[in-house]
Amino acid sequence: MTSETRTVGHWIGGRAVEGASGAYGPVTDPATGEVTTRVALASAEEVDAAVAAAKDAYASWGTSSLATRTSVLFAYRALLDARREELARLITAEHGKVHADALGEVARGLEIVELACGITTQLKGELSTQVSNRVDVAAIRQPLGVVAGITPFNFPAMVPMWMFPLAIACGNTFVLKPSEKDPSAALLLAELAAEAGLPEGVLNVVNGDRVAVERLLEHPDVAAVSFVGSTPIARHIHATASAHGKRVQALGGAKNHMLVLPDADLDAAADAAVSAAYGSAGERCMAVSAVVAVGDTGDALVAKIRDRAEKIKIGPGSDPTSEMGPLITAEHRDRVASYVAGAAAQGADVVLDGTGFTVEGYEKGHWIGLSLLDKVSPESDAYRDEIFGPVLCVLRAETYEEGVALINASPWGNGTAVFTRDGGAARRFQLEVQAGMVGVNVPIPVPVGYHSFGGWKDSLFGDHHIYGNDGVHFYTRGKVVTTRWPDPEDGGVDLGFPSHK
């Protein structure tokens, strides 16, 4: 650390709060390897303070009018739009992704803010009149109370925006625990919410590590927990929070497959594979990390992918000519490289080896080049594990049925894609493949904001997907009211109604 190192704390009760635990973690610039910021790591007591602020705010925010909530959200959306460049620069500085990727992240987060602005239609209830004599039944949805979000490093602005705008639009108050590796974007999101008029305590941010996470999972005043991260942690989050009586949506890891059929446009498939595998340095749960080439398409497809991958410019995210940036930490870079180093011994053809790559003038950055592994065995480590880096595995299948069986045998079921000109084959694929999100000639099928995002199998723990209709249902609970009122003819106060007796 240097004398210029920043310190970031928390956002509790509508204001910035310095860390009180005495524990701090380093935040590095991935392009240089230098520590630029130290982040306060919250104690259990500091988490309690954030939850208490949220609970106090819920007393009024939970009963506030829809007009009040949406007016704040419309103002918030305008501020986010005006400050999107600033948000993107923070993301690049701490995560390392190139500026265009960072701007795209902000744009996808804004989709959910816009969905939250229209929450009035999402929260409309149902009414059945005269279900019996003078009896009406209404169904309404009400907020849960204090809810929490635990978000990953790879999308430090977008994933938080997948959670808290809908939660607060539904009338809840929120405690966010962002990744301690790149915390600054989340704090700016909270500051802008306050500037938009969000009352104190409705949105709180506590930075921290496992101590903060475990306290949120067990806190008696937290009604629900949203999580995005790796599968082992998602499983733990779901089990622990559920054991403490909380509603949980925990999105885990992935090994997303792209099935390329013999009739596919191989140029389009290669373009898609390169962008989906290597975009954002492969650090995204919707990255395509496994291409399944069917029939005799493999050799030609691999050659086209290689030609395109070799032209990708890797460099600092702040350089507008860079197309891919560094990985988040040196430790993660080394872990990703280990899969490439061991691939040949497990039967793969190493077509491109990105290990040992560096950028002149930035030699201490967390650099790795693009790796392409062909004829990968389903039993190999490179295929079985979620690598979360710019490593693309190509597997071969003789038939469509063999390719689908390979995909369905994976323990993950986040997203998948098929490339084909055959509508019948595409229709079969979307019905037969076991994954929560499917693309047809679309490599990364992330749903738009008014649909819901979520996988199957070990990619999701809990019953609700995130954002869209599922998000609204997750952050509310239903109530059914059955009503019977006496008719004025029955007596009581004379309201001037004529009698028909």
Disulfide bonds with the S-S distance in Angstrom:
none
